[in-house]
Amino acid sequence: AILVSAHFGNWEGAAHLLGKEGYKVHIVAYSGEVQHIQKLFSKHLKEKSFHLIPMDGSMDATFRVLQALSQGDIVAIHGDRSFGPKSKTLAIPFLGSFAKFPIGPYLFSLASGAPIIHTFTLRIKSYHYFTLLYPPLYIQCDSQRGKKEVLEKGLTFYTERLSEWVKKYPFQWCNFYSFWQDSSKKKIEGEGNPLESASKELDSNFQENRR
């Protein structure tokens, strides 16, 4: 499954708990954040219960994500930040204006058949948290013509949920850059993403593992 969360609340604690429960978790992180995340976990956790996949738009990173999904592992992705200039994004309404969000998680779901589970872990008070898990969402499309529509539908569900919780707990969202800069056009942007070509070679393996 693909867990889509955000830089919101206590996402790192949720990832650690999944690993402690015996699930194999892979966290997809922007390549520029990898060292920071490694330091964060090594400082606060005695044992690492997950694997990091640096996402830099390369074929290798794409294969690692799809391979993890083909093995039935959990892949966790932050949906509120793109993974560099090569990342495909879609500009949609968010908190009063258009903002760009990555469609990578939904492309991974479309390519692999793995469901997306949108989730947020919120801090209610000191040492008290609760985790929201929305029903699994399958991104499916039978034609190239309807691809953008299903991707937009999945992403819109995510941004609407994120918007709801950011309004309730605004100080728990870590906004690292201007989401609303140059985001007025509602279109898919980004070139050079190798996901589609890579997924063709792994799709058959994934389907076999599901049988």
N, C-alpha and C positions, 0 to 999 in steps of 0.2 A: 504494500500500500504506500501511497504518497501522502505524507502529512504536510499540509500547507499552513504555516503559522505566520508570525510577524515579529518584528523587533518590539515586542509588546509584552508586558508582564514578566513572568518568570519562565521563559521558554527553555532555558538551559536546564532547569530543574526537572522539567517534564521529560526532556530527552534522556537525562540520566536515569530517571525512574524506569523508563521503558527498558533501558539496558539492564538494569538491576533485575527486572522481571524475566530476563532471559531472551528478550527480543534483540535481534541484530539490527542496529540502527546506524544509518549513514547520514550524516549531516552535510548537505550541499551548502557551501559557503563561498561568497565572493572571494576570489583569490587574495585580494587586498586585506581581508579580514581574518584569514586563516591563522596567522601568528597570534593575533589578539585573542581569538577564541581558544587556541591551545593554551595560552597563558592563563586565561580565565578559569578554565577547567582544572588545570594542573594546580592552581592556587587554592581552589575551593573543594576539589574532589580528590580523594585518595586514590581512586582507581578510575580509569577511563572506560566507560561502558558504551562507547560509540566509535565510529570511524568518520574522519573528515574527508570530503571530496572537494578539493579546490575547483571552483567553476570559473574557467577563463575563456570559454567559448571554443576550446580545442576538441578535437575528435576523441582524444583520450578521456577527457572528463565526461563526455557524453556516453561513451562506452561503459565507463565505470558505473554511472547511474543506471543505465539500462540493464547491465549485468546484475547489479544488486536486486533490481526488480524481478528479473528473470529467475532469481534464486529464492524469491519469496521474502526478501528482507524488507525492512522499513526504510524509506528514504524521506528525510525531513528537509523541507525547503522554506525559507522565508519568502513570502510572496509580495513583500512591500519594498523590495529593492532589486533593481536590475543587476545583472552580472557583468557589467562593463559595456563598452561601445558595441560589441557584437551581439549583445542580448536582444532578442526580439521582444518588443513591448507593444502594448495597446493602450491608447489614451482614452480613458472613460471618466465619467463624472465621479468626483470624490471630494466630500466635504465642501461643496459649493463651487468647484471648478474642475476642469479636466486635469488629470494627472496620469503619468505613464506608469504602468505596472508590467512586470515580466509575464509572458505567457508560457515560459519554459515548463512550469509544473504541469500545465494542461497539455502541452505537446508531449511530454513524457507519458502522461496517462493515455493519450490518444495512440501513441506508438506502441506502448507495452500492454495496454488493456488493464493496467493496475488502477484500482479506484483511488480517488482523492478524498481525503478526510480533512476538512478544515477544522482547525483547533486553536484555542487560545488558553493560556494559563495565567490567571489574574491573581494579584495579591490583594486580599481583603483587608488584612491587618498584619502586624508583625508575626511571621512564622505561620500564617494562615493563607492558604491558596486554594483556588478551585479551578478545575480544568473543564473547558467546554469542548465537546466533540460533536460535530454535526454529522448527519447521516452520510454514508459513502456516496460519492458522485462519480459516475462513469462517463468519461468523455468519449463519445462515439460518433463517427461520421462515415457515411457510405460514399460520399463524393467530395471532390475538392471544392466544389461550389459552396457546400454547406459547412466547410471547415471553419471559416472565420466566425460564423454564427455560433457554433457550439463552443468555440474557444472563448468568445465574448460572453456567452451565457455563464460559463463556469467562472470566469474571472469576475464578472459582475456580482455573482453570489458572494464571492470572497470579499470584494471591496465594500459591499453593503453591510456584511457582518462586521468587518473591521471598523467601518465608520460608526456603527452602533456602539461598539465597545470603547472606541477612542473618545467618543462624546461623553461616555459615562466615567471613564478613567483616563482623562487626557494626559496626566503626568506619568502614565505607565508606557506611553508610546515613545520610542526613541527615534526621532526624525533626524536623519543624518544629513540631509541635503534638501534643496528646494524641489518638492514634488510637482509643483505647479508651473515650473519654468518651461516655456516652449512646448506646452502640452495641449494646444487648442485643437489640434486635428485628430479626429477619431479614425485612426488607421494603424495597421500593424507596421512597425518599423524595425530595422535591424537586418543586417546581411551577414552572411558567412557562418550562420549557425548550422553545424553539421548534423543536427538531430535526425532529420528525416532520412538521410542516407545511411546513418549508423543504425537506425532502428530497424531497417529492412532486414539486416543480417541477424539481428537478435530476436526479432519477432517470433520466428518459428520455434526457437529454443524456449521462449517464454510460454508459448501456447502448449508445448509438450510438457513443461513442468506443471502446468495447471491441471492436466488430465489425471 
